Amino acid sequence: MFFSSEVASLKLLLQLCISTVHRIFSSVFSKVLYWTAGAGRLQEKGVCSGGTTAPANRKLDQKKEAQTSTTPTSVNYHFTRKCNYKCGFCFHTAKTSFVLPLEEAKKGLKLLKESGLEKINFSGGEPFLHDKGDFLGKLVQYCKEDLQLPSVSIVSNGSMIREKWFQKYGDYLDILAISCDSFDEATNQLIGRAQGRKSHLDNLYKVRDWCQKYKVAFKINSVINTFNVDEDMGEHIAELNPVRWKVFQCLLIDGENAGENALREAERFVISEQQFQEFLERHNSISCLVPESNEKMRDSYLILDEYMRFLDCREGRKDPSKSILDVGVKEAICFSGFDEKMFLKRGGKYVWSKADMKLEW
């Protein structure tokens, strides 16, 4: 009798334990289903995953949500940070020597195309430095021939370009921009826009001639700083006749050309807004001039680094997203800090395919 009573008590205790475990499991399972459904609802609305409704994070969520509709129409891919020049104001410095394998880079470019990419711009560092420009050429050819992108462009200092590159890859390139900050060789030396005693200007004119010969639209980029702010470049720009002359105000980026861990100290190159405006007024007769102040420039570019991570410059530094190769374009672009309105305001969308430019070669 006593034994039977003990067995009954044990059975009752066991049932109680099972019931308790079941209730706990059911509660956890229902919450998991709720969270999953909630995440699904957010994804259906286009909200990036990983969000929170905590008050401290609402502002970040709003920024992320605002960018979910962003299409990567125009992207700047800095596939290398290495450079043979030492420009004192450089804001994308040689902090690593990493370059993605060619097939991985192509994979990322294909993901961008599938997300709406129309224009890709290859930059660095110096993009012609890696593999003597052949790596760059293969990417250019892939983007134009395989991905059928309307516009493929490059920004270079011009020092590493050879005519044989144009002979092999020129047909696939729409625009080549050469960086030139002064038409005085001594000023270029002071800025660091030089390699030894080689003439930067000789290279500039030589590349311009090759662009005409091989039917590539020629463009010039200039960074206005304390060493060239008083220069009158009008006569030289008119002679070179680029399709666009991009004029940038020298920009400080923490960790790149300013701050404790920076490889450059660009503070001595910085000019005021008034100085920048005076430079623009001096050259206002040049129709191809496209000015970009610090305000216009900072957040209006979609920048991919050497790991194919979008770089957010809103806080005055470059905060990377996760790589598009790991999380896809839609997720990574949420952390790009991209200001699409400013992109359009600064003239980021223009006639960028050489087939549509109707140039006289």
VOGU-3710 file (C-alpha; in Angstrom, 3 decimals, decimal comma):
1> mffssevasl> 0,000/0,000/0,000  2,791/2,365/0,975  4,678/1,423/-2,174  1,637/2,188/-4,373  1,241/5,570/-2,698  4,881/6,438/-3,396  4,530/5,460/-7,043  1,433/7,629/-7,403  3,251/10,587/-5,842  6,187/10,169/-8,207
11> klllqlcist> 3,846/9,976/-11,199  2,084/13,142/-10,092  5,415/14,937/-9,634  6,613/13,776/-13,030  3,405/14,987/-14,689  3,784/18,341/-12,948  7,358/18,670/-14,255  6,308/17,717/-17,773  3,444/20,207/-17,649  5,756/22,988/-16,457
21> vhrifssvfs> 8,332/22,247/-19,155  5,585/22,189/-21,763  4,265/25,590/-20,654  7,774/27,086/-20,783  8,440/25,591/-24,198  5,097/26,809/-25,542  5,733/30,315/-24,238  9,205/30,490/-25,781  7,990/28,982/-29,039  5,134/31,467/-29,341
31> kvlywtagag> 7,509/34,388/-28,752  9,880/33,049/-31,396  6,981/32,837/-33,841  5,969/36,400/-32,960  9,488/37,724/-33,459  9,867/35,832/-36,722  6,551/37,107/-38,010  7,466/40,616/-36,908  10,775/40,418/-38,754  8,923/39,151/-41,807
41> rlqekgvcsg> 6,528/42,077/-41,649  9,451/44,482/-41,417  11,164/42,860/-44,383  7,928/43,098/-46,395  7,960/46,821/-45,677  11,608/47,021/-46,744  13,092/47,630/-43,279  16,642/46,361/-42,775  17,008/43,427/-40,408  18,640/43,854/-37,045
51> gttapanrkl> 16,518/46,882/-36,070  15,132/47,720/-32,654  12,345/49,877/-31,359  14,238/51,062/-28,310  14,056/54,866/-28,093  17,847/55,220/-28,181  17,974/53,421/-31,514  14,906/54,867/-33,251  16,936/57,522/-35,021  19,295/54,900/-36,446
61> dqkkeaqtst> 16,332/52,759/-37,515  14,748/55,713/-39,278  17,980/56,378/-41,172  18,241/52,725/-42,139  14,583/52,563/-43,174  14,984/55,669/-45,297  17,792/54,000/-47,230  16,028/50,719/-47,943  14,610/52,180/-51,156  18,060/53,343/-52,309
71> tptsvnyhft> 19,123/51,997/-55,680  22,899/51,847/-56,254  22,630/53,708/-59,553  26,202/55,034/-59,408  28,921/53,409/-57,285  32,577/54,249/-56,690  34,596/51,070/-56,149  37,970/51,744/-54,522  39,351/48,242/-55,088  42,863/49,190/-53,956
81> rkcnykcgfc> 44,311/51,679/-51,484  47,883/51,496/-52,754  49,240/54,515/-54,626  52,545/55,729/-56,080  51,765/59,374/-55,225  51,704/61,003/-51,786  49,086/63,733/-52,060  48,951/65,428/-48,674  45,155/65,735/-48,583  44,335/62,190/-49,775
91> fhtaktsfvl> 41,197/60,905/-48,030  41,467/57,251/-49,105  44,931/56,255/-47,947  46,987/53,037/-48,091  45,789/51,600/-44,769  45,727/48,094/-46,284  47,255/46,430/-49,343  44,297/44,071/-49,816  42,728/43,532/-53,242  39,900/41,061/-53,819
101> pleeakkglk> 40,535/38,151/-56,203  39,236/38,984/-59,680  36,330/36,513/-59,614  35,159/37,768/-56,202  35,216/41,348/-57,465  33,188/40,290/-60,515  30,696/38,538/-58,239  30,176/41,745/-56,260  29,784/43,822/-59,419  27,141/41,404/-60,671
111> llkesgleki> 25,239/41,782/-57,378  25,303/45,554/-57,852  24,018/45,250/-61,429  21,166/43,029/-60,238  20,307/45,757/-57,703  20,088/48,522/-60,324  23,667/49,657/-60,995  24,048/51,862/-64,091  27,452/53,483/-63,588  30,582/52,046/-61,971
121> nfsggepflh> 33,626/54,181/-61,266  36,925/52,454/-60,435  39,282/54,335/-58,172  41,913/53,855/-55,496  44,608/54,453/-54,433  45,898/54,347/-57,963  43,836/51,764/-59,894  46,447/51,257/-62,646  49,070/50,223/-60,084  47,751/46,740/-59,313
131> dkgdflgklv> 48,856/44,116/-61,845  50,045/46,954/-64,144  46,462/47,887/-64,947  45,461/44,464/-66,260  43,246/43,687/-63,238  41,473/47,004/-63,780  41,146/46,359/-67,517  39,488/42,992/-66,933  36,958/44,596/-64,559  36,247/47,351/-67,082
141> qyckedlqlp> 35,717/44,801/-69,853  33,494/42,623/-67,650  31,280/45,559/-66,656  30,766/46,745/-70,228  30,747/43,434/-72,124  29,133/41,015/-69,656  27,082/43,279/-67,368  26,224/45,731/-70,175  26,513/48,745/-67,856  25,677/52,073/-69,530
151> svsivsngsm> 28,739/53,751/-68,004  32,166/52,538/-66,884  34,671/55,105/-65,666  38,051/55,394/-63,929  39,745/58,018/-61,753  43,552/57,910/-61,983  46,575/60,128/-61,445  47,640/59,163/-64,987  51,215/58,200/-64,169  50,861/54,441/-64,737
161> irekwfqkyg> 48,747/54,490/-67,899  50,264/53,150/-71,117  48,944/53,304/-74,677  48,776/49,524/-74,918  46,133/49,587/-72,168  43,900/51,712/-74,392  44,561/49,379/-77,304  43,331/46,416/-75,256  40,586/47,905/-73,088  39,720/51,367/-74,471
171> dyldilaisc> 36,569/50,190/-76,252  35,019/49,197/-72,910  35,683/52,494/-71,097  33,328/55,477/-71,213  35,159/58,085/-69,111  38,703/58,474/-67,836  39,222/61,166/-65,175  42,759/62,342/-64,439  43,478/64,119/-61,160  45,315/67,397/-61,654
181> dsfdeatnql> 45,415/70,077/-58,955  47,765/72,561/-60,555  49,329/73,536/-63,859  52,533/74,481/-62,088  54,956/71,579/-61,570  56,382/73,083/-58,380  52,898/73,262/-56,852  52,235/69,635/-57,774  55,471/68,688/-56,018  54,406/70,602/-52,891
191> igraqgrksh> 51,007/68,890/-52,875  52,540/65,443/-53,439  50,902/65,006/-56,832  54,129/63,650/-58,330  56,511/60,709/-58,415  60,082/61,845/-58,151  60,845/64,475/-60,777  58,556/63,065/-63,466  56,249/65,631/-65,017  52,644/65,185/-63,960
201> ldnlykvrdw> 51,528/67,635/-66,637  53,283/65,755/-69,441  51,337/62,646/-68,429  48,112/64,627/-68,317  48,433/65,852/-71,902  49,612/62,468/-73,136  46,610/60,680/-71,616  44,271/63,337/-73,048  45,633/62,591/-76,526  45,168/58,842/-76,035
211> cqkykvafki> 41,579/59,406/-74,922  40,879/61,237/-78,158  42,638/58,590/-80,233  40,814/55,656/-78,621  37,444/57,409/-78,176  37,280/57,658/-74,394  35,664/60,727/-72,811  38,319/62,761/-70,968  37,630/64,344/-67,580  39,720/66,283/-65,016
221> nsvintfnvd> 39,395/66,243/-61,211  40,977/68,995/-59,095  41,149/69,357/-55,304  41,265/73,009/-54,309  43,509/73,655/-51,330  45,851/76,245/-49,813  48,526/75,626/-52,466  46,355/76,182/-55,562  43,408/78,269/-54,379  44,800/81,452/-55,961
231> edmgehiael> 45,704/79,841/-59,285  43,929/80,666/-62,531  43,525/77,389/-64,431  41,116/78,652/-67,068  43,493/78,737/-70,037  44,780/75,207/-69,456  41,312/73,732/-68,905  40,094/75,359/-72,106  43,040/73,889/-74,011  42,516/70,380/-72,613
241> npvrwkvfqc> 38,749/70,624/-73,207  37,496/67,886/-70,833  33,858/66,774/-70,896  33,734/67,615/-67,168  36,015/69,437/-64,761  35,177/68,324/-61,223  36,406/70,838/-58,655  36,430/69,613/-55,043  36,942/71,571/-51,853  39,630/69,872/-49,740
251> llidgenage> 37,812/67,560/-47,299  38,977/66,210/-43,930  38,111/62,590/-43,059  39,010/61,347/-39,595  41,269/58,287/-39,725  42,345/59,002/-43,303  43,808/62,515/-43,537  43,041/63,838/-40,052  43,098/62,528/-36,495  45,312/60,243/-34,462
261> nalreaerfv> 45,398/57,174/-36,728  45,535/58,997/-40,061  48,289/58,439/-42,625  48,000/62,045/-43,832  47,778/65,412/-42,084  45,573/67,489/-44,347  44,747/70,341/-41,968  47,303/72,595/-43,671  45,538/72,078/-47,023  42,074/73,135/-45,838
271> iseqqfqefl> 40,489/76,273/-47,288  37,408/78,201/-46,200  34,062/78,174/-47,971  34,682/81,780/-49,020  38,050/80,884/-50,583  36,427/78,028/-52,449  33,685/80,312/-53,767  36,267/82,873/-54,922  38,053/80,138/-56,879  34,763/79,139/-58,518
281> erhnsisclv> 33,944/82,734/-59,412  37,359/83,109/-61,053  36,508/80,175/-63,331  32,781/80,744/-63,833  33,201/81,142/-67,589  34,183/77,473/-67,953  31,037/75,591/-68,940  32,289/72,105/-68,014  33,085/73,082/-64,391  31,228/70,997/-61,773
291> pesnekmrds> 31,885/72,306/-58,234  31,637/70,196/-55,089  31,884/71,804/-51,679  32,384/69,747/-48,516  28,626/69,805/-47,941  27,848/68,406/-51,392  30,629/65,856/-51,369  30,518/64,204/-47,941  27,383/62,036/-48,133  26,482/62,071/-51,819
301> ylildeymrf> 28,692/59,200/-52,988  28,126/55,467/-52,721  31,630/54,272/-51,902  32,746/50,642/-51,800  36,103/49,875/-50,195  38,543/47,101/-51,049  36,377/44,542/-49,192  33,240/45,723/-51,020  31,857/47,408/-47,909  29,876/50,640/-48,213
311> ldcregrkdp> 31,535/53,516/-46,352  29,375/55,866/-44,280  30,975/59,342/-43,996  28,169/61,114/-42,111  30,159/61,398/-38,882  33,273/62,764/-40,584  34,945/59,358/-40,776  34,502/56,198/-42,840  32,336/53,651/-41,013  32,113/50,422/-43,035
321> sksildvgvk> 29,047/48,271/-43,574  29,284/44,513/-43,924  30,494/43,371/-47,332  27,924/42,996/-50,090  29,563/39,621/-50,725  28,434/38,486/-47,253  25,029/40,125/-46,738  24,001/41,322/-50,195  23,500/44,837/-51,539  20,107/45,520/-49,949
331> eaicfsgfde> 21,359/44,900/-46,410  24,755/46,580/-46,804  23,431/49,736/-48,445  21,369/50,482/-45,333  24,622/51,494/-43,649  26,057/53,572/-46,510  24,913/56,977/-45,238  24,064/57,843/-48,834  22,166/61,100/-49,418  20,388/60,511/-52,733
341> kmflkrggky> 18,881/64,015/-52,811  22,331/65,588/-52,523  23,620/63,163/-55,173  21,040/64,520/-57,598  21,528/68,127/-56,444  25,264/68,044/-57,133  24,660/66,720/-60,653  25,576/63,109/-59,910  23,259/61,899/-62,662  24,340/63,159/-66,083
351> vwskadmkle> 25,012/61,909/-69,605  27,660/59,371/-68,624  27,739/56,944/-71,553  30,123/57,943/-74,341  27,627/56,568/-76,860  25,195/59,310/-75,752  27,729/62,164/-75,540  27,985/62,606/-79,323  31,599/63,706/-79,045  33,745/64,627/-82,029
361> w> 36,807/62,429/-81,765
//
